[in-house]
Amino acid sequence: MTYKEVLAILASTPEKIAREVAAMTPRDIKTRPAAKKWSVQEILAHLADVEEIGMRARVAAMVDEDNPVLHLFDQEKRAVQFR
């Protein structure tokens, strides 16, 4: 896969997500489908975290710094924090 294909996928993601959740009620978005499964709200928060903490901050550090420190990202801990 080329970088242009990757960028096209990433660029189309917000619209696809918006279409999927458009008909959902707030309750649907917050409800977990099973005890150990994430709700749509938790998944969306996870995607935002991965974008901001897991990707943007790391890419910026790699571009801006000679010896970047790439901080750990504990997605399970973040999910529990923002339930």
N, C-alpha and C positions, 0 to 999 in steps of 0.2 A: 504494500500500500504506500502510495506516495504521500508526501507531506500535504500536498494540495487536497488529496482525498480525505486525509485526516481532518484538515481544517474545514472542509465542506460538511463532514459529519458533525463536528463540534458546532458549527454555525447553525445547523438545522435542529439541534437538540431542543432549544427553548420552545420553538414553535410546536414541535412534536409533543413535548410535555404539556404545554398549554392546551392542546387539543384533547389529550387524554384526560385531563382533570377538569375540563370545562363543565361537564355535566355532573360532576360529583358534588355532593353536599359537603359542608364543613365536617359533619359527623363522619361521612364516608372517608374523608381525607385523614381524619384523626384516628379512625378505628383500625386496630391491628387485625389482620386476617386470622392469626393464630398466636398462641402465647409467646412463641419465640421468633415471630416474624415481625418485621418493621411495618409501620403504617406508611401510607403515602407521604404524610407530613414528615416522618422521620427519614424516609428515602430522599425527599427533596432537600431537607436540611443536610443530609449526608452529601448529596451532590454539590451543594453550595460549599460545604467544608472542603471537599476534595478539590474543587475548583480554586478556592481562595487559599487554603492552607497547604493542601497536598500538591498543587500544581503551580499556581501563580507565584506564590512566595518563593518556592524552590527555583523556578525558572529565573525569576528576577535575581535571586542570590547568585545563581550560576552565571548570569550575564554580567552582573554588576561587581562581583567580588572575585579576587584571585583565588582565594581559598574559602569557598562558601561553607557555612555550617548549615546542614540540612536537618532541621528539627524533626523529631519523630512525630508521627500523627497516629493517634490511637482512636480509630473510628468507633469502636465499641464504647469507649469511655465518653466520647462526645455524644453518641446517641442516647446514653443514659442521662447525661447532663441536661439535654434539651427535650425530654419527653413532655 
